[in-house]
Amino acid sequence: MINKLKKQLNLQTLQFSNDLTKGHLTSKDGFVKAKEYKLSPKQTAKKLVSSFVTLPDIVEKVEVAGGGFINIWLKNAFLLEMLNTISSNIKPSLNLDSVNTKKKVMVEYTDPNPFKVFHIGHLLPNIIGQSLSNIFEYLECNVKRASYQGDVGMHVAKAIYGIQKLGGIYQVENKSLKEKIEFLGKAYALGAELFEKNNDAKKEIQVLNKKIYTKSPSVLDVYNLGKKWSLEKFEEIYKRLGTKFDYYYFESDTGKVGLKVVK
């Protein structure tokens, strides 16, 4: 399709755009042919566009942008036709006969940690994991989705230390989930900062970390509440993303098994 368009529009360069707000395809011919036309790249691009007597049937519009780029938008009808073609051909191209479609598959992905904010670093593996799970299901595999979460560790100790320094967790108990998560985020940021800058704080956080691992009653209420809010927020995000997990594995449980195996 690209090579055909290049010939029809008499362009040397044409590629898919990295930014769909700036067209589906883009050409750098304004820069490439500027010397030949003895014009600036932008003037060259305008001259090239003005030479398009008629646009190919699949092209919606053409615009000159930036210093000399030519951006091209394709018609929705053509894009829809492409999607339908891909959809109708994808199953044969997967060569299902060569795949054991009845096998069991577990996909572990996303893995956000309680007491820390869900960020783009979790969104990317969520999309990848969800896509892989969907593909395996399309291949008629028995798919189980799992998420492994670090609910113990220094990040939890830093967060709880920050909570203590901010006046305790119960001050936001009756607030909205959004406000609770914002509070946990501030607490973690404060704890992490003090851990790096203050030696006494670092020692206190290390002691706190041990208490969390041993589920000391002195931290258990705050720990359970903070973890609960984090998991509720994750579920809210999963709902928006269309993600559902069959299994949740927590480090506080699996760590003991892992330690036994190592020993």
C-alpha positions as CSV (number, residue, x, y, z in Angstrom):
1,M,0.0,0.0,0.0
2,I,2.8,2.4,0.9
3,N,4.8,1.7,-2.3
4,K,1.7,2.2,-4.4
5,L,0.9,5.5,-2.7
6,K,4.5,6.7,-3.2
7,K,4.2,6.1,-7.0
8,Q,0.8,7.7,-7.2
9,L,1.9,10.8,-5.4
10,N,5.5,10.8,-6.9
11,L,7.1,10.8,-3.4
12,Q,10.5,9.4,-2.5
13,T,9.8,8.9,1.2
14,L,6.6,7.6,2.9
15,Q,6.2,5.9,6.2
16,F,3.7,5.2,9.0
17,S,3.4,8.2,11.4
18,N,4.5,7.9,15.0
19,D,1.8,10.4,16.0
20,L,-1.7,9.6,14.6
21,T,-2.8,13.2,15.3
22,K,-0.4,14.2,12.6
23,G,-1.7,11.8,10.0
24,H,-1.5,8.1,9.3
25,L,1.4,8.4,7.0
26,T,4.2,11.0,6.7
27,S,6.7,12.0,4.1
28,K,10.1,13.8,4.4
29,D,10.2,14.8,0.8
30,G,10.1,18.5,1.7
31,F,13.6,18.0,3.1
32,V,14.8,15.5,0.6
33,K,13.9,17.5,-2.5
34,A,14.6,21.0,-1.1
35,K,18.0,21.2,-2.8
36,E,16.5,20.1,-6.1
37,Y,13.8,22.7,-5.9
38,K,16.1,25.4,-4.5
39,L,13.5,26.2,-1.9
40,S,13.2,25.8,1.9
41,P,11.9,22.4,3.0
42,K,8.5,23.9,3.9
43,Q,8.2,25.7,0.6
44,T,9.2,22.5,-1.2
45,A,6.6,20.5,0.7
46,K,3.9,23.0,-0.3
47,K,5.0,22.9,-3.9
48,L,4.8,19.0,-3.9
49,V,1.4,19.0,-2.3
50,S,0.1,21.6,-4.9
51,S,1.3,19.2,-7.6
52,F,-1.2,16.5,-6.4
53,V,-3.8,17.0,-9.1
54,T,-6.1,14.3,-7.7
55,L,-5.7,12.3,-4.5
56,P,-5.9,8.5,-4.5
57,D,-9.2,7.1,-3.5
58,I,-8.0,5.9,-0.1
59,V,-6.6,9.3,0.9
60,E,-8.8,11.7,3.0
61,K,-6.5,14.7,3.1
62,V,-2.9,15.9,2.8
63,E,-1.3,18.7,4.9
64,V,2.1,20.3,5.1
65,A,3.4,20.5,8.7
66,G,6.4,21.4,10.7
67,G,9.6,22.4,8.8
68,G,8.7,20.4,5.7
69,F,6.8,17.2,6.5
70,I,3.9,16.1,4.4
71,N,1.2,14.4,6.5
72,I,-1.4,12.1,4.9
73,W,-4.7,10.9,6.4
74,L,-6.4,7.8,5.1
75,K,-10.2,7.4,4.7
76,N,-12.0,5.6,7.5
77,A,-13.7,3.2,5.0
78,F,-10.2,2.1,3.9
79,L,-9.0,1.6,7.4
80,L,-12.0,-0.4,8.3
81,E,-11.5,-2.6,5.3
82,M,-7.9,-3.2,6.3
83,L,-9.0,-4.2,9.8
84,N,-11.6,-6.6,8.4
85,T,-9.0,-8.2,6.1
86,I,-6.6,-8.6,9.1
87,S,-9.4,-10.1,11.2
88,S,-10.5,-12.6,8.6
89,N,-6.9,-13.7,7.9
90,I,-5.4,-13.8,11.4
91,K,-6.7,-17.3,12.4
92,P,-5.3,-19.1,9.3
93,S,-2.0,-17.2,9.7
94,L,-1.6,-18.4,13.3
95,N,-1.4,-22.0,11.9
96,L,-3.6,-23.5,14.6
97,D,-2.9,-27.0,13.4
98,S,0.6,-26.8,14.8
99,V,-0.4,-25.5,18.2
100,N,-1.5,-27.6,21.1
101,T,-4.7,-25.6,21.7
102,K,-5.8,-27.6,24.8
103,K,-2.7,-26.9,26.9
104,K,-2.8,-25.0,30.2
105,V,-1.2,-21.6,30.3
106,M,-0.6,-19.2,33.2
107,V,0.3,-15.6,32.4
108,E,1.6,-13.5,35.2
109,Y,1.6,-9.8,34.6
110,T,1.0,-6.2,35.9
111,D,2.3,-6.9,39.4
112,P,1.7,-3.6,41.2
113,N,2.9,-3.3,44.8
114,P,0.5,-2.2,47.6
115,F,1.5,1.0,49.3
116,K,2.9,2.4,46.0
117,V,1.1,4.2,43.2
118,F,0.0,2.3,40.0
119,H,2.0,4.0,37.2
120,I,2.8,3.6,33.5
121,G,5.5,1.0,34.4
122,H,2.6,-1.3,35.5
123,L,0.3,-0.3,32.6
124,L,2.8,-1.5,29.9
125,P,3.1,-5.1,31.3
126,N,-0.7,-5.1,31.9
127,I,-1.3,-4.4,28.2
128,I,1.3,-7.0,27.1
129,G,0.1,-9.7,29.6
130,Q,-3.6,-9.1,28.7
131,S,-2.8,-9.3,25.0
132,L,-0.9,-12.6,25.4
133,S,-3.7,-14.0,27.5
134,N,-6.2,-13.0,24.8
135,I,-4.1,-14.7,22.2
136,F,-3.8,-17.9,24.2
137,E,-7.5,-17.9,24.7
138,Y,-8.0,-17.3,21.0
139,L,-5.9,-20.5,20.5
140,E,-8.4,-22.3,22.8
141,C,-5.9,-22.8,25.6
142,N,-7.0,-23.1,29.2
143,V,-5.7,-19.7,30.4
144,K,-5.2,-18.5,34.0
145,R,-4.2,-14.9,34.7
146,A,-2.0,-14.2,37.8
147,S,-0.6,-11.1,39.4
148,Y,2.4,-11.3,41.9
149,Q,2.5,-8.4,44.3
150,G,5.1,-7.3,46.8
151,D,3.1,-6.6,49.9
152,V,6.2,-6.7,52.1
153,G,9.6,-5.1,51.8
154,M,11.4,-1.8,52.2
155,H,8.8,0.1,50.1
156,V,6.1,-0.9,52.6
157,A,8.3,0.0,55.6
158,K,9.1,3.4,54.0
159,A,5.3,4.0,53.4
160,I,4.3,3.1,56.9
161,Y,7.1,5.3,58.3
162,G,5.8,8.1,56.2
163,I,2.3,7.5,57.4
164,Q,3.5,7.8,61.0
165,K,5.3,11.1,60.2
166,L,2.2,12.5,58.5
167,G,0.0,11.9,61.6
168,G,-1.3,8.4,61.1
169,I,-3.5,6.5,58.7
170,Y,-6.9,7.0,60.5
171,Q,-7.0,10.7,59.5
172,V,-8.0,9.7,56.0
173,E,-10.1,6.6,56.9
174,N,-13.4,8.3,56.0
175,K,-12.0,10.0,52.9
176,S,-12.6,8.9,49.3
177,L,-10.4,6.2,47.8
178,K,-8.7,8.7,45.6
179,E,-7.7,10.8,48.7
180,K,-6.6,7.6,50.5
181,I,-4.3,6.6,47.7
182,E,-2.9,10.2,47.4
183,F,-2.1,10.0,51.1
184,L,-0.3,6.7,50.7
185,G,1.7,8.1,47.8
186,K,2.8,11.1,49.9
187,A,3.7,8.8,52.8
188,Y,5.8,6.6,50.6
189,A,7.6,9.6,49.0
190,L,8.3,11.1,52.5
191,G,9.6,7.8,53.8
192,A,11.8,7.2,50.8
193,E,13.3,10.7,51.1
194,L,14.0,10.4,54.8
195,F,15.5,6.9,54.3
196,E,18.1,8.4,51.9
197,K,18.8,11.6,53.8
198,N,18.4,10.8,57.5
199,N,20.5,8.1,59.2
200,D,18.2,7.8,62.2
201,A,15.1,7.5,60.0
202,K,16.9,4.8,58.0
203,K,17.5,2.7,61.1
204,E,13.9,3.1,62.2
205,I,12.6,2.1,58.8
206,Q,14.8,-1.0,58.9
207,V,13.4,-2.0,62.3
208,L,9.9,-1.3,60.9
209,N,10.6,-3.5,58.0
210,K,11.3,-6.5,60.3
211,K,8.1,-5.8,62.2
212,I,6.1,-5.9,59.0
213,Y,7.7,-9.3,58.0
214,T,6.9,-10.8,61.4
215,K,3.4,-9.2,61.4
216,S,4.0,-7.4,64.7
217,P,0.7,-6.2,66.3
218,S,2.2,-2.7,66.5
219,V,2.0,-2.2,62.8
220,L,-0.6,-4.8,61.7
221,D,-3.7,-2.5,61.7
222,V,-2.0,0.2,59.7
223,Y,-0.5,-2.4,57.3
224,N,-3.8,-4.2,56.7
225,L,-5.7,-0.9,56.1
226,G,-3.1,0.5,53.7
227,K,-2.9,-2.8,51.8
228,K,-6.7,-3.0,51.6
229,W,-6.9,0.5,50.1
230,S,-4.2,-0.2,47.5
231,L,-5.9,-3.4,46.3
232,E,-9.2,-1.6,46.0
233,K,-7.6,1.0,43.8
234,F,-5.9,-1.6,41.7
235,E,-9.3,-3.3,41.1
236,E,-10.7,0.1,40.1
237,I,-8.0,0.4,37.5
238,Y,-8.4,-3.2,36.3
239,K,-12.1,-2.5,35.7
240,R,-11.2,0.4,33.4
241,L,-8.6,-1.7,31.6
242,G,-10.9,-4.7,31.2
243,T,-8.5,-6.9,33.2
244,K,-9.5,-9.8,35.5
245,F,-7.1,-12.1,37.4
246,D,-7.7,-15.7,38.5
247,Y,-5.0,-15.7,41.1
248,Y,-3.2,-13.1,43.2
249,Y,0.1,-14.1,44.8
250,F,1.5,-12.0,47.6
251,E,5.2,-11.9,48.6
252,S,4.1,-12.2,52.3
253,D,2.8,-15.7,51.5
254,T,5.1,-16.9,48.8
255,G,8.3,-15.6,50.4
256,K,8.0,-18.2,53.1
257,V,7.8,-21.0,50.5
258,G,10.7,-19.5,48.6
259,L,12.8,-19.3,51.7
260,K,12.1,-23.0,52.5
261,V,13.1,-24.0,49.0
262,V,16.3,-22.0,49.2
263,K,17.3,-23.5,52.5
